[in-house]
């Protein structure tokens, strides 16, 4: 049997990477542990026959989209095999291959839910990406309004230079300024509504996560296709 302790660096936390590692390990008969580290990396301890261990290490070296925060992407893997400098044994005992949630969960049912959520993160990518696009559009609108406000400030300064010659126009401008204040107030209301909508959307996502068990049953067919692709890449029988 061969053993290795691996530190995985990249965009691999909060994207379902640990669940993927566990699935690959179970498929290849690898025993061990996987856990998140405080520095944003993931630590893996693997225990398997040499051939299975090699396949496992290649399979978990996932290459996603580096510029997509929701896409699991491994930048590098620091591998220390048993007998080599830097090698350390497992940080706790194990029977099969387990996700070590540490203080994240305390009860078995919480661990089941946490692992289901890991898988769900892989399927919520599109939803959150679309929401991110909406936020970007709002940010662009906000920037355009800031530019307009700057231009208006410059205009107000120029108008001040002619204030003594255009008394009547000054009164009209005051009326316009009040209208602009009303518009700014309306814009603030729009911003508050948009932020409230964002919060409602996030709350809906959180509620959806609570019902994850039911959702995962409905997504079973899609997961089976993903599993078949992973089996094909690993050269395993269907």
C-alpha positions as CSV (number, residue, x, y, z in Angstrom):
1,X,0.0,0.0,0.0
2,X,1.2,3.5,-0.8
3,X,0.4,6.6,1.2
4,X,0.6,10.3,0.4
5,X,-0.2,13.6,2.0
6,X,-1.2,16.3,-0.5
7,X,-1.8,20.0,-0.1
8,X,-4.0,21.3,-2.9
9,X,-3.9,25.0,-3.8
10,X,-6.3,26.9,-6.0
11,X,-9.9,27.9,-6.1
12,X,-11.1,24.8,-4.3
13,X,-13.0,25.8,-1.2
14,X,-16.8,26.5,-1.2
15,X,-17.0,25.0,-4.7
16,X,-17.7,21.3,-3.9
17,X,-14.1,20.1,-4.4
18,X,-14.1,18.0,-1.2
19,X,-17.1,16.0,-2.4
20,X,-15.5,15.4,-5.8
21,X,-12.3,14.2,-4.1
22,X,-14.3,11.8,-1.9
23,X,-16.3,10.4,-4.9
24,X,-13.1,9.8,-6.9
25,X,-11.5,8.1,-3.9
26,X,-14.5,5.8,-3.4
27,X,-14.5,4.9,-7.1
28,X,-10.8,3.9,-7.0
29,X,-10.9,2.2,-3.6
30,X,-8.7,4.8,-2.0
31,X,-9.0,5.3,1.8
32,X,-8.1,8.5,3.7
33,X,-9.3,12.0,4.5
34,X,-9.8,15.4,3.0
35,X,-10.3,18.7,4.8
36,X,-10.2,22.5,4.3
37,X,-7.3,24.5,5.7
38,X,-7.5,28.0,7.1
39,X,-5.2,29.4,4.3
40,X,-7.7,28.5,1.7
41,X,-6.1,25.3,0.6
42,X,-7.3,21.7,0.9
43,X,-5.4,18.9,2.5
44,X,-5.7,15.2,1.4
45,X,-4.4,12.1,2.9
46,X,-4.6,9.1,0.6
47,X,-4.0,5.4,1.3
48,X,-4.2,2.9,-1.6
49,X,-2.3,0.6,-3.9
50,X,0.3,2.5,-6.0
51,X,-1.6,2.2,-9.2
52,X,-4.9,3.4,-7.7
53,X,-3.0,6.2,-5.9
54,X,-1.5,7.5,-9.1
55,X,-5.0,7.5,-10.8
56,X,-6.4,9.3,-7.8
57,X,-3.8,12.1,-7.8
58,X,-4.3,12.7,-11.5
59,X,-8.1,12.7,-11.2
60,X,-8.3,15.3,-8.3
61,X,-5.9,17.7,-10.2
62,X,-9.0,19.4,-11.6
63,X,-8.6,22.2,-14.1
64,X,-11.6,24.5,-14.3
65,X,-12.0,28.2,-15.3
66,X,-9.3,30.2,-13.4
67,X,-11.3,33.5,-13.8
68,X,-14.6,31.9,-12.5
69,X,-14.8,31.9,-8.7
70,X,-17.5,29.2,-8.8
71,X,-15.4,26.8,-10.9
72,X,-13.1,24.3,-9.0
73,X,-9.6,24.9,-10.3
74,X,-6.4,23.4,-8.9
75,X,-3.3,25.6,-9.4
76,X,-0.8,23.2,-7.8
77,X,-0.5,20.1,-5.7
78,X,2.3,19.6,-3.1
79,X,2.6,15.8,-2.8
80,X,4.6,14.1,0.0
81,X,4.7,10.3,-0.2
82,X,5.4,8.0,2.7
83,X,9.2,7.9,3.3
84,X,9.9,11.2,1.6
85,X,10.9,14.5,3.4
86,X,7.8,16.5,4.5
87,X,5.6,13.5,4.8
88,X,3.2,13.3,7.7
89,X,0.7,10.6,8.6
90,X,-3.0,11.2,8.8
91,X,-4.3,13.8,11.3
92,X,-6.9,11.4,12.6
93,X,-8.1,7.8,12.1
94,X,-10.3,6.8,9.1
95,X,-12.1,3.7,7.8
96,X,-12.9,4.4,4.2
97,X,-12.5,7.9,2.6
98,X,-14.0,10.7,4.6
99,X,-14.5,14.4,4.5
100,X,-13.3,15.9,7.8
101,X,-15.6,18.8,8.4
102,X,-13.9,19.6,11.8
103,X,-16.0,22.1,13.7
104,X,-18.3,22.6,10.7
105,X,-20.6,19.8,11.8
106,X,-21.1,17.8,15.0
107,X,-23.9,15.3,14.2
108,X,-24.1,12.6,11.5
109,X,-27.2,14.2,9.9
110,X,-25.3,17.5,9.7
111,X,-22.4,15.8,7.9
112,X,-24.9,14.3,5.4
113,X,-26.4,17.7,4.7
114,X,-23.0,19.3,4.4
115,X,-21.8,16.7,1.9
116,X,-25.1,17.2,-0.1
117,X,-24.5,20.9,-0.1
118,X,-21.0,20.3,-1.5
119,X,-22.5,18.6,-4.5
120,X,-25.2,21.3,-4.8
121,X,-22.5,24.0,-5.1
122,X,-21.4,22.4,-8.4
123,X,-25.0,22.8,-9.8
124,X,-25.7,26.3,-8.5
125,X,-22.9,27.8,-10.6
126,X,-25.1,29.0,-13.4
127,X,-27.7,30.6,-11.1
128,X,-25.1,32.5,-9.1
129,X,-23.2,33.5,-12.2
130,X,-26.4,35.1,-13.7
131,X,-26.9,36.9,-10.4
132,X,-23.4,38.2,-10.6
133,X,-24.1,39.5,-14.1
134,X,-27.1,41.4,-12.8
135,X,-24.9,42.9,-10.1
136,X,-22.3,43.9,-12.7
137,X,-25.0,45.7,-14.7
138,X,-26.2,47.6,-11.7
139,X,-22.6,48.6,-10.8
140,X,-22.2,50.0,-14.3
141,X,-25.4,51.9,-14.0
142,X,-24.2,53.3,-10.7
143,X,-20.9,54.4,-12.3
144,X,-22.8,56.1,-15.1
145,X,-24.9,58.0,-12.6
146,X,-21.7,59.1,-10.7
147,X,-20.4,60.5,-14.0
148,X,-23.6,62.3,-14.6
149,X,-23.5,63.8,-11.1
150,X,-19.9,65.0,-11.7
151,X,-20.9,66.7,-14.9
152,X,-23.9,68.3,-13.2
153,X,-21.6,69.7,-10.4
154,X,-19.4,71.2,-13.1
155,X,-22.4,72.8,-14.7
156,X,-23.6,74.2,-11.4
157,X,-20.2,75.9,-10.9
158,X,-20.4,77.5,-14.3
159,X,-23.9,78.7,-13.6
160,X,-22.6,80.3,-10.4
161,X,-20.4,82.6,-12.4
162,X,-23.4,84.1,-14.2
163,X,-25.6,84.2,-11.1
164,X,-25.7,88.0,-10.8
165,X,-26.8,88.5,-14.4
166,X,-29.5,85.9,-14.5
167,X,-31.6,86.3,-11.4
168,X,-34.8,84.9,-12.9
169,X,-32.8,82.0,-14.4
170,X,-31.4,81.3,-10.9
171,X,-34.9,80.8,-9.6
172,X,-35.6,78.4,-12.4
173,X,-32.4,76.6,-11.7
174,X,-33.4,76.2,-8.1
175,X,-36.6,74.6,-9.2
176,X,-34.6,72.3,-11.4
177,X,-32.2,71.5,-8.5
178,X,-35.2,70.5,-6.4
179,X,-36.3,68.2,-9.2
180,X,-32.9,66.8,-9.3
181,X,-33.0,66.1,-5.6
182,X,-36.4,64.4,-6.1
183,X,-34.7,62.3,-8.8
184,X,-31.8,61.5,-6.5
185,X,-34.3,60.4,-3.9
186,X,-36.1,58.2,-6.4
187,X,-32.8,56.8,-7.4
188,X,-32.0,56.0,-3.8
189,X,-35.4,54.2,-3.6
190,X,-34.5,52.3,-6.7
191,X,-31.2,51.3,-5.2
192,X,-32.9,50.2,-2.0
193,X,-35.4,48.1,-4.0
194,X,-32.5,46.6,-6.0
195,X,-30.6,45.7,-2.8
196,X,-33.7,44.3,-1.2
197,X,-34.3,42.2,-4.3
198,X,-30.7,41.0,-4.1
199,X,-31.2,40.0,-0.4
200,X,-34.5,38.3,-1.3
201,X,-32.7,36.4,-4.0
202,X,-30.0,35.3,-1.7
203,X,-32.6,34.3,0.9
204,X,-34.3,32.2,-1.7
205,X,-31.1,30.5,-2.5
206,X,-30.5,29.8,1.2
207,X,-34.1,28.4,1.5
208,X,-33.4,26.3,-1.5
209,X,-30.3,24.9,0.1
210,X,-32.4,23.8,3.1
211,X,-34.6,21.7,0.7
212,X,-31.5,20.3,-1.0
213,X,-32.4,16.7,-0.3
214,X,-35.5,17.0,-2.5
215,X,-33.7,19.0,-5.2
216,X,-30.8,16.4,-5.4
217,X,-33.4,13.7,-6.1
218,X,-34.7,15.7,-9.0
219,X,-31.2,16.2,-10.3
220,X,-30.2,12.5,-10.1
221,X,-30.3,12.0,-13.9
222,X,-27.8,14.9,-14.4
223,X,-25.5,13.6,-11.7
224,X,-25.5,10.1,-13.3
225,X,-24.3,11.7,-16.5
226,X,-21.5,13.5,-14.7
227,X,-20.5,10.3,-12.9
228,X,-20.4,8.4,-16.3
229,X,-18.0,11.1,-17.6
230,X,-15.8,10.8,-14.6
231,X,-15.7,7.0,-15.0
232,X,-14.8,7.4,-18.7
233,X,-12.0,9.7,-17.8
234,X,-10.7,7.3,-15.2
235,X,-11.0,4.3,-17.5
236,X,-13.5,2.5,-15.3
237,X,-16.2,0.2,-16.6
238,X,-19.6,1.9,-16.9
